[in-house]
Amino acid sequence: MVEFAMNHTWLVPLLPALSFLIIIFFTRPWPRLSSTVSIAFMLSSFAVATLAAYGVFTDAQFKHEPLVYAIRWFGMEGLNIDVGVLLGPSSAMMIFMVTLVASLIQIYSTGYMKGDPGYSVFFSYLSLFAASMLGLIISSNLLQLFVFWELVGLCSYLLIGFYTHKNSAREAAKKAFITTRIGDFGMLLGMLAIQIIFGTLNLYELGQIMPNFEDYTTAGMMTLIAVLLFIGPIGKSGQFPLHVWLPDAMEGPTPVSALIHAATMVVAGVYLVGRTMFLFVEVESAMYLIAVVGAFTAFFAATIAVTQREIKRILAYSTVSQLGYMMLALGVGSLTASFFHLWTHAFFKALMFLGAGSVLHALHHKADVWDMGGLIKKMPITGWTFVIGGLAIAGIPPFAGFWSKDEILLATFNEGHYLLFTLGAVTAFLTAFYIWRMIFLTFFGEEKPDNHPHESPLSMTIPLIVLAVMATVGGLIGTPMNPHWQEWIFFGESHHIVPNIPIMLVSIALAAAGIGLAYVLYIKDRNKANVKDLAIRFKPVYTLLYNKYYMDEMYLWFNHKVVDGSARMTHLFDIYVVDGIVNGLGAVTKGTGGILRYTQNGKIQSYALVFFLAVLVITILLAFNDTTSMALVLGGVSK
């Protein structure tokens, strides 16, 4: 069975894709049947992915060489593209994680979406979304990967804008689609440059070529290619300044938010950088750019999350911040730390988003954390699993987030990036603070009398329990006591770091301080007097953070003043220059035709007269020419 799964890994994306087609064309009128088909095919995909991952991690040969098989897609002079599968430790880990989280989210959705008129369509979109991400993961070449990359973007558009009756959902979907297109354009330019210069888009072949790239091009061109390729992940993974779409993605149903923020679209950018790490490591400046963008994004988003009020918006900015951590790890050269955090983040972030969905479900979609309180009593499963997620993301041992976040901080420190390490450490403190601010306001403190919460059904709480277990133990595979983690990532390359106890203690202290500060401000101070005093005392800072540094307003200003202004100038050029030339030619033609039409009156007598006059004129001209020629001849003879 293991060998079959490894040789048929293409079934992993194909199965959910088939469920999409079955729902759309056959089972759409029967909602429960549609969800059953979707979940059954997703669980089958998970089974194949699990067996394939087991085969990769137990067979020593795959620590150094991936399993690659492909068939010719199309070929022409200078361009041959194969479609196929590249299965190595990193892709095996990813397909296992994505299929597991997607399966749990689909089970959860049966309770969350119950009674929705678009129930069947929703499950078809979930299936296509999972299929697109899984196809991206196992792609053996960049063009094939780009096709699935765009399908992921399409699915996010469909799911974010799923509630088409809401203007905010429609606008959020357009915002996500347009913003990510900016990044995709840069990525496409980078791919074209790779094909032109290196003659292949095959990932395995490029991995063999890149160490000797000087035989093909210059260091400057390599830098340009790396930067262009990185623009795609900036858009997809919500890095500054293309992060603005990700918080608005919460407009879709909560299971969509969990899928986007935990296991699919946003981690596609991180995965792409990791998959093409052989290219980036050859360009030191590009690596530093990735690290700086990642560290700044992590800190930037964390400061915004501190002031937000809506539960899903807080989690959305948390995702942006955690993605920054992953990019920071890649930028300092630690592929293991980045993918380790990608792994743990998928579990605790899916857990927290689904927990938020459970809260919204119980409170009839009341989203402001200040309007909640005391929910732990009425919703114990949701509450305590959410607490586990909070401990994991804050970085409290032995929960999963501690091991992966600490690995990133250690890698940054050991590489000598002390400023970036400081940003990462401060971000760790802020993360613990804003997450536990949300937890204390939502689940603890005084109950609100106008709330009537109730625990969610088993279809929603069972996935929460499974994810809580993974958020607790999922990081143990990467502890210092488990040196084999380094063999799991990217063809067995070693990026594992020797533990640094003082920095680990500092990391724990920062997380504990963040939780402690949140407790003092939001639980111990029952009247929230200190919070109100701080908000008044630092009102300009609070306003700046609450309004997200006015990034959306700046983009709107740019669109209205620069883009629209340029469009108006282009419109004037089009009217007075382009249309002027075309209309001028038309006027000349019309005028000429107006004159010539007088020669076409349809009267035979007129045509006969014209014919006679024409013959007469021709005869006179010929006679005149003959007389002139004779005179010239006679003149020449007399001389």
C-alpha positions as CSV (number, residue, x, y, z in Angstrom):
1,M,0.0,0.0,0.0
2,V,2.8,2.4,0.8
3,E,4.5,1.8,-2.5
4,F,1.2,2.2,-4.3
5,A,0.6,5.5,-2.6
6,M,4.0,6.8,-3.4
7,N,3.7,5.9,-7.1
8,H,0.2,7.3,-7.2
9,T,0.6,10.5,-5.3
10,W,-1.2,12.3,-8.1
11,L,-4.4,10.8,-6.5
12,V,-3.9,13.2,-3.5
13,P,-5.1,16.3,-5.5
14,L,-7.2,14.3,-8.0
15,L,-9.6,12.9,-5.4
16,P,-10.9,16.3,-4.0
17,A,-11.0,17.6,-7.6
18,L,-13.3,14.7,-8.6
19,S,-15.5,15.5,-5.6
20,F,-15.8,19.0,-6.9
21,L,-17.0,17.8,-10.2
22,I,-19.4,15.2,-8.7
23,I,-21.0,17.9,-6.5
24,I,-21.3,20.4,-9.3
25,F,-22.8,18.1,-11.9
26,F,-24.6,15.4,-9.8
27,T,-25.2,15.9,-6.1
28,R,-25.8,19.7,-5.9
29,P,-29.6,19.4,-5.2
30,W,-28.9,17.1,-2.1
31,P,-26.8,19.0,0.4
32,R,-26.1,16.2,2.8
33,L,-25.0,13.9,0.0
34,S,-22.7,16.7,-1.3
35,S,-21.0,17.1,2.1
36,T,-20.7,13.3,2.4
37,V,-19.0,13.0,-1.0
38,S,-16.7,15.9,-0.2
39,I,-15.6,14.5,3.1
40,A,-15.2,10.9,1.8
41,F,-13.0,12.0,-1.0
42,M,-11.0,14.3,1.3
43,L,-10.4,11.5,3.8
44,S,-9.4,9.2,1.0
45,S,-6.9,11.8,-0.1
46,F,-5.6,12.1,3.5
47,A,-5.1,8.3,3.6
48,V,-3.0,8.3,0.4
49,A,-1.0,11.3,1.6
50,T,-0.4,9.6,4.9
51,L,0.9,6.5,3.3
52,A,3.1,8.4,0.8
53,A,4.5,10.5,3.7
54,Y,5.2,7.4,5.7
55,G,7.1,5.9,2.7
56,V,9.2,9.1,2.3
57,F,10.1,9.3,5.9
58,T,11.0,5.7,6.4
59,D,13.0,5.2,3.2
60,A,16.6,6.5,3.5
61,Q,17.0,7.2,-0.2
62,F,14.5,10.0,-0.1
63,K,16.6,11.9,2.4
64,H,18.9,12.9,-0.5
65,E,16.9,12.3,-3.7
66,P,13.2,13.1,-4.2
67,L,10.8,10.8,-6.1
68,V,10.2,12.4,-9.5
69,Y,7.9,11.1,-12.2
70,A,6.3,13.0,-15.0
71,I,4.8,12.9,-18.5
72,R,5.3,15.3,-21.4
73,W,2.7,18.1,-21.3
74,F,3.8,19.9,-24.4
75,G,7.0,20.6,-26.3
76,M,8.4,23.1,-28.8
77,E,11.7,24.5,-29.8
78,G,13.4,25.8,-26.7
79,L,10.5,24.9,-24.3
80,N,9.6,21.4,-23.1
81,I,7.2,21.1,-20.1
82,D,6.5,18.0,-18.2
83,V,3.5,17.6,-15.8
84,G,4.3,15.4,-12.9
85,V,5.0,14.8,-9.3
86,L,8.0,15.7,-7.1
87,L,7.8,14.0,-3.8
88,G,10.4,14.7,-1.1
89,P,10.4,15.3,2.6
90,S,9.0,18.8,2.4
91,S,6.2,18.0,0.0
92,A,5.3,14.8,1.9
93,M,5.0,16.8,5.1
94,M,2.9,19.4,3.4
95,I,0.4,17.0,1.8
96,F,-0.1,15.2,5.1
97,M,-0.7,18.5,6.9
98,V,-3.0,20.0,4.3
99,T,-5.2,16.9,3.9
100,L,-5.5,16.5,7.6
101,V,-6.5,20.1,8.3
102,A,-8.8,20.2,5.2
103,S,-10.5,17.0,6.3
104,L,-11.2,18.4,9.8
105,I,-12.4,21.7,8.4
106,Q,-14.8,19.9,6.1
107,I,-16.2,17.9,9.0
108,Y,-16.5,21.1,11.1
109,S,-18.3,22.8,8.2
110,T,-21.2,20.3,8.3
111,G,-22.3,21.8,11.5
112,Y,-21.3,25.4,10.9
113,M,-22.9,25.7,7.4
114,K,-26.1,23.7,8.3
115,G,-29.1,25.2,6.7
116,D,-27.2,27.6,4.4
117,P,-28.8,27.8,1.0
118,G,-25.3,27.5,-0.6
119,Y,-24.3,24.4,1.4
120,S,-23.5,22.1,-1.6
121,V,-21.7,24.9,-3.5
122,F,-19.6,25.7,-0.4
123,F,-18.4,22.1,-0.2
124,S,-17.6,22.0,-3.9
125,Y,-15.4,25.1,-3.4
126,L,-13.7,23.6,-0.4
127,S,-12.9,20.5,-2.4
128,L,-11.5,22.5,-5.3
129,F,-9.5,24.7,-2.9
130,A,-7.9,21.7,-1.3
131,A,-7.2,20.1,-4.7
132,S,-5.5,23.2,-6.0
133,M,-3.2,23.5,-2.9
134,L,-2.3,19.9,-3.1
135,G,-1.6,20.1,-6.8
136,L,0.7,23.1,-6.1
137,I,2.6,21.2,-3.4
138,I,3.5,18.1,-5.6
139,S,4.2,20.0,-8.8
140,S,7.5,19.1,-10.5
141,N,8.0,22.3,-12.4
142,L,7.3,26.0,-12.0
143,L,4.7,26.3,-14.8
144,Q,2.6,23.5,-13.4
145,L,3.0,25.0,-9.9
146,F,1.9,28.4,-11.3
147,V,-1.3,26.9,-12.8
148,F,-2.3,25.6,-9.4
149,W,-1.1,28.8,-7.8
150,E,-3.7,30.7,-9.8
151,L,-6.4,28.1,-9.1
152,V,-5.7,28.7,-5.4
153,G,-6.2,32.4,-6.0
154,L,-9.5,31.7,-7.9
155,C,-10.8,29.5,-5.1
156,S,-10.0,32.2,-2.5
157,Y,-11.9,34.7,-4.5
158,L,-15.0,32.4,-4.7
159,L,-14.9,31.5,-1.0
160,I,-14.1,35.0,0.5
161,G,-17.0,36.4,-1.6
162,F,-19.2,33.4,-0.8
163,Y,-21.9,35.6,0.8
164,T,-22.6,37.5,-2.4
165,H,-25.5,39.4,-0.7
166,K,-22.9,41.2,1.5
167,N,-21.2,44.1,-0.2
168,S,-18.2,43.8,2.2
169,A,-17.7,40.2,1.1
170,R,-17.8,41.1,-2.5
171,E,-15.3,43.9,-2.0
172,A,-13.0,41.7,0.1
173,A,-13.0,39.0,-2.6
174,K,-12.0,41.6,-5.3
175,K,-9.4,43.0,-3.0
176,A,-7.8,39.6,-2.4
177,F,-7.9,38.8,-6.1
178,I,-6.4,42.1,-7.3
179,T,-3.8,42.4,-4.6
180,T,-2.4,38.9,-5.2
181,R,-2.4,39.5,-9.0
182,I,0.2,42.2,-8.4
183,G,2.5,39.6,-6.8
184,D,1.7,37.0,-9.4
185,F,2.8,39.3,-12.2
186,G,6.2,39.7,-10.7
187,M,6.4,36.0,-10.1
188,L,5.5,35.3,-13.8
189,L,8.2,37.7,-15.0
190,G,10.7,35.8,-12.8
191,M,9.6,32.4,-14.3
192,L,10.0,33.8,-17.8
193,A,13.5,34.9,-17.0
194,I,14.3,31.5,-15.6
195,Q,13.0,29.7,-18.7
196,I,14.9,32.1,-21.1
197,I,18.2,31.9,-19.2
198,F,18.3,28.3,-17.9
199,G,16.1,26.6,-20.5
200,T,14.0,24.7,-18.0
201,L,11.3,25.2,-15.3
202,N,11.8,21.7,-13.9
203,L,12.4,22.1,-10.2
204,Y,14.8,19.2,-9.8
205,E,16.8,20.3,-12.9
206,L,17.0,23.8,-11.6
207,G,18.3,22.5,-8.3
208,Q,21.2,20.9,-10.1
209,I,21.9,24.0,-12.2
210,M,21.8,26.8,-9.7
211,P,25.1,26.1,-7.9
212,N,26.8,26.9,-11.2
213,F,24.6,29.7,-12.4
214,E,27.6,31.8,-13.4
215,D,27.8,29.6,-16.5
216,Y,24.4,30.9,-17.6
217,T,24.0,34.5,-16.3
218,T,25.4,37.3,-14.1
219,A,24.9,37.8,-10.4
220,G,22.9,40.9,-11.1
221,M,20.4,39.0,-13.3
222,M,20.2,36.3,-10.6
223,T,19.3,39.0,-8.0
224,L,16.6,40.4,-10.3
225,I,15.1,36.9,-10.9
226,A,15.1,36.2,-7.1
227,V,13.4,39.5,-6.3
228,L,10.8,39.0,-9.0
229,L,10.1,35.4,-7.9
230,F,9.8,36.7,-4.3
231,I,7.1,39.2,-5.2
232,G,4.6,36.3,-5.7
233,P,5.0,35.1,-2.1
234,I,4.8,38.7,-0.9
235,G,1.3,38.8,-2.3
236,K,0.1,35.2,-1.6
237,S,1.6,35.1,2.0
238,G,0.4,38.6,2.9
239,Q,3.8,40.2,3.5
240,F,4.2,44.0,3.7
241,P,3.1,45.9,1.7
242,L,0.7,43.4,0.0
243,H,-0.8,42.2,3.3
244,V,-3.9,44.3,3.1
245,W,-6.1,41.6,1.5
246,L,-5.5,39.0,4.2
247,P,-7.4,40.5,7.2
248,D,-10.4,41.2,4.9
249,A,-10.5,37.5,3.9
250,M,-12.4,36.9,7.1
251,E,-15.5,38.1,5.3
252,G,-16.0,34.5,4.0
253,P,-17.5,31.8,6.2
254,T,-15.2,30.9,9.2
255,P,-14.2,27.5,7.9
256,V,-12.8,29.4,4.8
257,S,-10.8,31.7,7.1
258,A,-9.4,28.6,8.8
259,L,-8.5,26.9,5.5
260,I,-6.9,30.1,4.0
261,H,-5.0,31.2,7.1
262,A,-3.8,27.8,8.2
263,A,-3.2,25.3,5.5
264,T,-3.7,26.6,2.0
265,M,-3.3,29.9,0.2
266,V,-1.2,31.9,2.6
267,V,1.4,29.2,3.1
268,A,1.7,28.7,-0.6
269,G,4.1,31.7,-0.7
270,V,6.3,30.3,2.1
271,Y,6.3,26.9,0.4
272,L,7.4,28.4,-2.9
273,V,10.3,30.2,-1.4
274,G,11.3,27.0,0.5
275,R,10.9,24.9,-2.7
276,T,13.1,27.2,-4.7
277,M,15.6,27.8,-1.8
278,F,18.4,26.5,-4.1
279,L,17.9,29.7,-6.1
280,F,17.7,32.2,-3.2
281,V,20.7,30.9,-1.4
282,E,22.9,31.9,-4.4
283,V,21.8,35.6,-3.9
284,E,22.8,36.9,-0.5
285,S,21.0,40.3,-1.0
286,A,17.8,38.4,-1.9
287,M,18.0,36.3,1.3
288,Y,18.5,39.5,3.3
289,L,15.5,41.1,1.7
290,I,13.4,38.1,2.6
291,A,14.6,38.2,6.2
292,V,13.9,42.0,6.5
293,V,10.5,41.8,4.9
294,G,9.6,38.9,7.1
295,A,10.8,40.4,10.4
296,F,9.2,43.8,9.7
297,T,5.9,42.1,8.6
298,A,5.8,40.1,11.8
299,F,6.3,43.1,14.0
300,F,4.1,45.4,11.9
301,A,1.1,43.1,12.0
302,A,1.5,42.3,15.7
303,T,1.3,46.0,16.6
304,I,-2.0,46.3,14.7
305,A,-3.5,43.2,16.3
306,V,-3.0,44.7,19.8
307,T,-5.8,47.2,19.2
308,Q,-8.3,45.2,17.0
309,R,-11.7,44.3,18.4
310,E,-13.2,41.7,16.1
311,I,-12.1,38.2,17.0
312,K,-11.4,37.0,13.5
313,R,-9.6,40.2,12.6
314,I,-7.2,39.7,15.5
315,L,-6.5,36.2,14.3
316,A,-6.1,37.5,10.7
317,Y,-3.3,39.9,11.7
318,S,-1.9,37.2,13.8
319,T,-1.6,35.1,10.7
320,V,0.2,37.9,8.9
321,S,2.6,38.2,11.8
322,Q,3.3,34.4,11.9
323,L,3.9,34.3,8.2
324,G,6.5,37.0,8.7
325,Y,8.2,34.7,11.2
326,M,8.3,32.0,8.5
327,M,9.8,34.4,6.0
328,L,12.4,35.6,8.5
329,A,13.5,32.0,9.0
330,L,13.8,31.5,5.3
331,G,15.8,34.7,4.9
332,V,18.4,33.7,7.5
333,G,18.8,30.3,5.7
334,S,16.9,28.0,8.1
335,L,14.5,26.0,5.9
336,T,13.8,23.6,8.8
337,A,12.8,26.4,11.2
338,S,10.4,27.9,8.6
339,F,8.7,24.7,7.6
340,F,8.6,23.6,11.3
341,H,6.7,26.8,12.1
342,L,4.5,26.3,9.1
343,W,3.7,22.8,10.4
344,T,2.8,23.9,14.0
345,H,1.0,27.1,12.9
346,A,-1.3,25.1,10.7
347,F,-2.7,23.3,13.7
348,F,-3.0,26.0,16.3
349,K,-4.2,28.6,13.8
350,A,-6.8,26.3,12.3
351,L,-7.8,25.5,15.9
352,M,-8.2,29.1,16.8
353,F,-10.2,30.1,13.7
354,L,-12.5,27.2,14.1
355,G,-12.9,28.1,17.8
356,A,-13.7,31.6,16.8
357,G,-16.3,30.2,14.4
358,S,-17.8,28.2,17.3
359,V,-18.1,31.4,19.3
360,L,-19.7,33.3,16.4
361,H,-22.1,30.4,15.9
362,A,-23.1,30.5,19.5
363,L,-23.4,34.3,19.7
364,H,-25.3,34.7,16.4
365,H,-22.2,36.2,14.7
366,K,-21.5,38.9,17.3
367,A,-17.8,39.5,16.6
368,D,-16.6,42.2,19.0
369,V,-14.5,40.6,21.8
370,W,-15.6,43.5,24.1
371,D,-19.2,42.2,23.8
372,M,-18.2,38.7,25.0
373,G,-17.1,37.4,28.3
374,G,-17.4,34.3,30.5
375,L,-18.0,32.0,27.6
376,I,-15.7,29.3,29.2
377,K,-18.6,28.3,31.5
378,K,-21.2,27.7,28.7
379,M,-18.7,26.6,26.0
380,P,-16.1,24.5,27.9
381,I,-14.8,22.5,24.9
382,T,-14.5,25.5,22.6
383,G,-13.0,27.6,25.5
384,W,-10.3,25.2,26.7
385,T,-9.3,24.1,23.2
386,F,-8.9,27.8,22.4
387,V,-6.8,28.2,25.5
388,I,-4.5,25.4,24.2
389,G,-4.2,27.3,20.9
390,G,-3.4,30.5,22.8
391,L,-0.6,28.7,24.7
392,A,0.8,27.3,21.5
393,I,0.9,30.5,19.6
394,A,2.2,32.4,22.6
395,G,5.2,30.1,22.8
396,I,4.7,28.4,26.1
397,P,6.4,25.0,26.4
398,P,5.6,22.2,25.8
399,F,3.0,23.3,23.3
400,A,3.8,23.2,19.5
401,G,4.4,26.9,18.9
402,F,7.2,27.2,21.5
403,W,9.5,24.8,19.7
404,S,9.1,26.2,16.2
405,K,9.1,29.9,17.2
406,D,12.2,29.3,19.3
407,E,13.9,27.6,16.4
408,I,13.3,30.7,14.3
409,L,14.7,33.1,17.0
410,L,17.7,30.8,17.5
411,A,18.4,30.7,13.8
412,T,18.2,34.4,13.5
413,F,20.5,35.0,16.5
414,N,23.1,32.4,15.4
415,E,23.3,34.0,12.0
416,G,24.2,37.3,13.6
417,H,21.1,39.2,12.6
418,Y,20.7,40.8,16.0
419,L,18.3,43.6,15.0
420,L,16.0,41.1,13.3
421,F,16.3,38.9,16.4
422,T,15.2,41.8,18.5
423,L,12.2,42.5,16.3
424,G,11.3,38.8,16.5
425,A,11.6,38.7,20.2
426,V,9.4,41.9,20.7
427,T,6.9,40.3,18.3
428,A,6.8,37.2,20.5
429,F,5.9,39.4,23.5
430,L,3.2,41.2,21.5
431,T,1.8,37.9,20.2
432,A,1.3,36.6,23.7
433,F,-0.2,39.8,24.8
434,Y,-2.8,40.3,22.0
435,I,-3.8,36.6,21.8
436,W,-4.4,36.5,25.5
437,R,-6.1,39.8,25.5
438,M,-8.6,38.2,23.1
439,I,-8.9,35.0,25.2
440,F,-9.4,36.9,28.5
441,L,-12.1,39.2,27.0
442,T,-13.8,36.4,25.2
443,F,-13.8,33.4,27.6
444,F,-13.1,34.9,31.0
445,G,-14.2,37.9,33.0
446,E,-17.8,38.9,33.5
447,E,-20.6,37.3,31.5
448,K,-22.8,39.6,29.3
449,P,-26.5,39.2,30.3
450,D,-27.6,39.7,26.7
451,N,-25.6,36.7,25.5
452,H,-27.0,33.3,25.5
453,P,-24.1,31.0,24.4
454,H,-24.3,27.3,23.9
455,E,-21.7,24.7,23.1
456,S,-21.4,23.8,19.4
457,P,-22.4,20.3,18.1
458,L,-20.1,17.4,18.0
459,S,-19.4,17.9,14.3
460,M,-17.7,21.2,15.3
461,T,-16.2,20.3,18.7
462,I,-14.5,17.0,17.6
463,P,-12.2,18.8,15.0
464,L,-11.4,21.3,17.8
465,I,-10.3,18.5,20.1
466,V,-8.1,16.8,17.4
467,L,-6.5,20.1,16.5
468,A,-5.9,20.9,20.2
469,V,-4.1,17.6,20.5
470,M,-1.9,18.4,17.5
471,A,-1.3,21.9,18.8
472,T,-0.1,20.3,22.0
473,V,2.1,17.5,20.7
474,G,2.7,18.5,17.1
475,G,5.9,20.4,18.0
476,L,7.6,17.4,19.8
477,I,8.9,16.1,16.5
478,G,11.1,19.2,16.3
479,T,12.5,19.3,19.8
480,P,16.2,19.2,20.5
481,M,15.6,15.6,21.7
482,N,14.5,14.6,18.2
483,P,17.5,15.2,15.9
484,H,15.7,13.4,13.0
485,W,13.6,16.5,12.2
486,Q,16.5,17.8,10.2
487,E,16.2,14.9,7.9
488,W,12.5,15.6,7.1
489,I,13.0,18.9,5.2
490,F,14.0,19.4,1.6
491,F,16.0,16.4,0.5
492,G,17.6,15.9,3.9
493,E,19.6,19.1,4.1
494,S,20.5,19.9,7.6
495,H,19.4,23.2,9.1
496,H,18.9,22.0,12.7
497,I,20.2,24.3,15.4
498,V,22.0,23.4,18.7
499,P,19.7,24.6,21.5
500,N,20.6,27.9,23.2
501,I,19.2,27.7,26.8
502,P,19.5,31.4,27.7
503,I,17.6,32.5,24.5
504,M,15.0,29.8,25.2
505,L,14.5,31.2,28.7
506,V,14.3,34.7,27.3
507,S,11.7,33.6,24.8
508,I,9.6,31.9,27.6
509,A,9.9,35.0,29.8
510,L,8.7,37.3,27.0
511,A,5.7,35.0,26.4
512,A,4.9,34.8,30.1
513,A,5.2,38.6,30.4
514,G,2.8,39.1,27.5
515,I,0.2,36.8,29.1
516,G,0.8,38.4,32.5
517,L,0.3,41.9,31.1
518,A,-2.9,40.9,29.4
519,Y,-4.2,39.4,32.7
520,V,-3.4,42.5,34.7
521,L,-5.1,44.8,32.2
522,Y,-8.2,42.7,31.2
523,I,-8.9,40.4,34.2
524,K,-7.4,41.8,37.3
525,D,-8.6,45.3,36.5
526,R,-12.3,44.6,36.3
527,N,-13.3,48.1,35.3
528,K,-10.6,48.2,32.6
529,A,-9.6,51.6,34.0
530,N,-5.9,51.1,33.1
531,V,-6.8,50.2,29.6
532,K,-9.0,53.2,29.1
533,D,-6.3,55.4,30.7
534,L,-3.6,54.1,28.3
535,A,-6.0,54.5,25.3
536,I,-6.5,58.2,26.3
537,R,-2.9,58.9,27.2
538,F,-1.6,57.4,23.9
539,K,-4.6,58.2,21.8
540,P,-2.6,59.1,18.6
541,V,-0.7,55.8,18.8
542,Y,-3.8,53.9,19.5
543,T,-5.7,55.6,16.7
544,L,-2.8,54.8,14.3
545,L,-2.7,51.2,15.2
546,Y,-6.5,50.7,15.3
547,N,-6.7,52.2,11.8
548,K,-3.9,49.8,10.6
549,Y,-1.4,52.6,9.9
550,Y,-4.0,53.9,7.3
551,M,-2.6,51.5,4.7
552,D,-6.0,50.9,3.1
553,E,-6.6,54.7,3.0
554,M,-3.2,55.1,1.3
555,Y,-4.0,52.5,-1.3
556,L,-7.4,54.2,-1.9
557,W,-5.7,57.6,-2.3
558,F,-3.1,56.1,-4.7
559,N,-5.9,54.5,-6.8
560,H,-8.1,57.6,-6.9
561,K,-5.3,60.2,-7.4
562,V,-2.6,58.3,-9.3
563,V,-4.3,55.4,-11.1
564,D,-7.5,57.3,-11.9
565,G,-5.6,60.5,-12.7
566,S,-3.4,58.6,-15.1
567,A,-6.5,57.0,-16.6
568,R,-8.0,60.4,-17.2
569,M,-4.8,61.6,-18.9
570,T,-4.9,58.5,-21.0
571,H,-8.5,59.1,-21.8
572,L,-7.8,62.6,-23.0
573,F,-4.9,61.3,-25.2
574,D,-7.3,58.7,-26.5
575,I,-10.0,61.3,-27.4
576,Y,-7.8,64.1,-28.9
577,V,-4.9,62.2,-30.4
578,V,-5.9,58.6,-31.2
579,D,-9.5,59.5,-32.0
580,G,-8.4,62.7,-33.7
581,I,-6.2,60.8,-36.1
582,V,-8.9,58.2,-36.8
583,N,-11.7,60.7,-37.1
584,G,-9.5,63.0,-39.3
585,L,-8.8,60.2,-41.7
586,G,-12.5,59.5,-41.7
587,A,-13.3,63.2,-42.4
588,V,-10.9,63.2,-45.4
589,T,-12.4,60.1,-46.8
590,K,-15.9,61.5,-46.3
591,G,-15.1,64.8,-47.9
592,T,-13.5,63.1,-50.9
593,G,-16.4,60.9,-51.3
594,G,-18.8,63.9,-51.1
595,I,-17.0,65.5,-54.0
596,L,-16.8,62.3,-56.1
597,R,-20.5,61.5,-55.6
598,Y,-21.4,64.3,-58.0
599,T,-19.9,62.2,-60.8
600,Q,-22.3,59.4,-60.0
601,N,-25.9,60.8,-60.6
602,G,-27.3,57.7,-62.4
603,K,-28.2,59.6,-65.7
604,I,-26.9,58.0,-68.9
605,Q,-26.9,61.3,-70.7
606,S,-24.5,62.7,-68.1
607,Y,-22.2,59.7,-68.4
608,A,-22.3,59.9,-72.3
609,L,-21.4,63.7,-72.0
610,V,-18.5,62.9,-69.6
611,F,-17.3,60.1,-71.9
612,F,-17.4,62.4,-74.9
613,L,-15.6,65.2,-73.1
614,A,-13.0,62.8,-71.9
615,V,-12.4,61.4,-75.4
616,L,-12.2,65.0,-76.7
617,V,-9.6,66.0,-74.1
618,I,-7.5,62.9,-74.7
619,T,-7.6,63.5,-78.5
620,I,-6.5,67.2,-78.1
621,L,-3.7,66.2,-75.7
622,L,-2.5,63.5,-78.1
623,A,-2.7,65.9,-81.0
624,F,-0.8,68.6,-79.0
625,N,1.9,66.1,-78.1
626,D,2.3,64.9,-81.7
627,T,2.6,68.6,-82.9
628,T,5.2,69.4,-80.2
629,S,7.2,66.3,-81.1
630,M,7.2,67.2,-84.9
631,A,8.4,70.7,-84.1
632,L,11.2,69.4,-82.1
633,V,12.3,67.0,-84.8
634,L,12.2,69.7,-87.5
635,G,14.1,72.1,-85.3
636,G,16.8,69.5,-84.9
637,V,17.1,68.9,-88.7
638,S,17.4,72.6,-89.6
639,K,20.3,72.9,-87.2
